[in-house]
């Protein structure tokens, strides 16, 4: 029994001694600076690609909302504007209405949020009577 315990202790201590005896090679100051410079350049390149991707995505999103309306959509937008004709009047030609404007009108009808109409007034689509 004593030899079994002694064998276990020997194995444990020999493993610890082997792992602590590995040599650690020193890293020079120049190598550290080179690694840091490489990481900074990599990070800067990543930021530039992310910024370019975001600007492309924003321009694509802006283009999507800039579509002109079809004839049926214009009729629908005019019917929504007629519902608020007591306070607001269309300030531009109906053919110049955009999808974004129609979405705002729909949002007003659904949620009765006056802020959407105020945004349309700021944009110049509607004007107060």
Residue pairs with C-beta under 8 A, 6 or more apart in sequence:
64 99
65 98
65 99
65 100
65 103
66 98
66 99
66 100
67 98
67 99
68 95
68 96
68 97
68 98
69 77
69 97
69 98
69 99
69 102
73 97
73 99
73 102
74 94
74 95
74 97
76 102
77 94
77 97
77 101
77 102
77 105
78 90
78 94
80 102
80 105
80 106
80 108
80 109
81 88
81 89
81 90
81 105
81 126
83 109
84 108
84 117
86 129
87 117
87 128
87 129
88 117
88 120
88 121
88 126
88 127
88 128
88 129
89 126
89 127
89 128
89 129
90 125
90 126
91 124
91 125
91 126
91 127
92 124
92 125
97 125
101 120
101 123
101 125
104 116
104 117
104 119
104 120
105 116
105 120
107 113
107 116
108 114
108 116
108 117
117 126
120 126
121 127
121 128
